[in-house]
């Protein structure tokens, strides 16, 4: 079943004028993108910096509104221009982990408050404190860490906290925007293994933006390749990575170092 469907997604941004009478102009972040994400699958999005990967993800999550085109989640239109309350249903279905484990956590809040915030914000009933403690254990941390603060943790532990926050409300879709790139090789392998375990256990659908082909190869069923705001190639991971059909994909794969789950690096 198709869980997320995007059709004709385009996002253009106005370029600031340098003088009063200058003609209004735009820069294109995404151009006419179509994408289907099937429930229970894991989709990797790869491409150079500035290729449109993060723009696409923001539109899929309703964090930004497209200039044109549509997004549907489980058949329901996503209107990013709607109020925050009107989008509660989408926030309930999705979770996101960002790249920097140091910038994504408010240092003034305890881990328990950080992880549990989605439960309060989305009005999810039940024993919220117990749920926070349970999800900390799920991501490989101790339950009593809920009373501590982000500065007391390493980068890898902070990313586990960020992951706990992203899944505490039991979303159907987990989005990662370069969630492993700021971590060292050993910690990266541990988080990668954890993500695989959570996907199997909870039946999560993944959308993963990554420069690391090893991460995509290990975690993703399908790959989307982007260049200059366009999707230039997509398909099953094995086929795209081993038999790319587009010259840009071949150049991209040849230029990116691969870090596999064991920490070995190659070209």
C-alpha positions, -999 to +999 in steps of 0.1 A: +000+000+000+013+035-009+015+055+023+031+087+010+024+099-025+039+131-040+029+144-074+045+172-094+062+187-063+079+220-071+094+245-047+107+279-058+122+305-035+122+343-042+156+358-047+160+390-027+161+421-049+192+442-049+174+474-059+138+486-060+131+482-097+147+449-102+125+422-117+113+396-092+132+363-097+132+328-082+156+300-074+143+264-077+148+240-048+127+212-062+112+206-097+083+184-106+091+155-083+069+124-081+075+099-053+056+069-038+066+055-004+050+021+003+041+013+039+067-008+056+095+000+032+127+020+036+135+046+010+170+063+008+174+097-008+209+104-021+225+132-040+250+160-037+245+189-013+219+213-028+203+186-049+169+190-032+169+161-007+160+181+024+135+202+005+117+171-007+116+157+029+102+190+043+074+190+017+066+154+024+063+162+062+042+193+057+070+215+072+070+236+040+044+243+013+051+235-023+049+261-050+029+236-069+021+199-067+005+177-040+013+154-012-010+127+003-004+107+034-025+075+034-048+091+009-053+123+030-041+156+015-012+173+033-018+211+035+013+227+049-005+261+050-030+247+075-027+256+112-004+236+135-035+221+152-050+211+119-017+192+111-017+173+144-029+142+126+003+142+104+026+149+133+011+119+150+019+097+121+055+109+115+088+114+135+120+130+124+157+127+134+180+155+124+217+155+116+232+173+146+226+156+180+240+187+197+217+213+181+185+193+180+181+190+218+172+220+240+200+221+267+176+236+293+152+207+292+157+173+309+159+142+288+125+131+301+109+164+291+126+164+257+116+129+248+081+132+262+073+166+246+055+150+216+032+131+239+020+163+256+020+184+224-001+159+205-024+152+234-016+115+236-032+099+266-018+073+289+011+071+314+034+095+296+063+092+320+062+054+318+062+056+280+093+079+281+112+055+303+102+026+281+113+043+249+147+052+264+153+016+271+142+008+235+170+029+221+196+015+244+197+040+273+188+036+310+154+046+321+168+067+349+185+089+324+152+108+320+163+130+349+195+141+333+203+169+308+217+167+272+252+182+282+258+151+303+257+128+272+280+119+243+271+126+207+260+090+202+238+091+233+223+124+223+213+109+189+197+080+208+177+106+228+167+123+196+156+090+181+136+082+213+119+116+209+111+108+173+094+075+180+079+080+215+044+087+200+046+055+179+046+071+144+041+051+113+069+069+094+104+078+107+124+103+086+161+108+090+178+138+076+215+127+077+210+112+112+243+094+113+267+118+095+278+137+127+287+105+145+320+086+146+322+053+127+317+030+157+287+049+170+273+052+135+273+014+132+255+010+166+228+035+156+224+018+122+219-015+139+194+000+163+174+015+134+172-018+117+159-035+148+133-008+154+121-010+118+115-048+121+100-046+156+077-017+151+070-021+113+082+015+107+084+030+073+117+048+068+126+078+046+163+083+049+184+112+035+221+102+036+254+108+019+266+075+032+260+048+006+268+021+032+239+034+053+215+033+023+227-001+013+222-016+048+189+000+056+170+009+025+149-012+001+147+015-025+168+045-035+160+079-050+188+098-067+185+136-069+203+162-089+196+199-092+162+196-076+151+167-098+147+130-092+170+115-119+169+078-110+150+055-086+144+019-080+154-011-058+186-004-038+206-033-052+197-024-088+204+013-085+237+009-065+251-020-086+237-012-120+230+025-122+213+036-154+221+073-153+256+087-157+251+111-128+244+082-105+275+064-116+296+095-109+280+100-076+286+065-064+322+067-076+329+098-056+313+090-022+333+070+003+315+040+017+314+033+054+298-001+061+284-014+093+318-028+104+334+006+101+355-003+070+360+025+045+364+022+008+360+042-024 
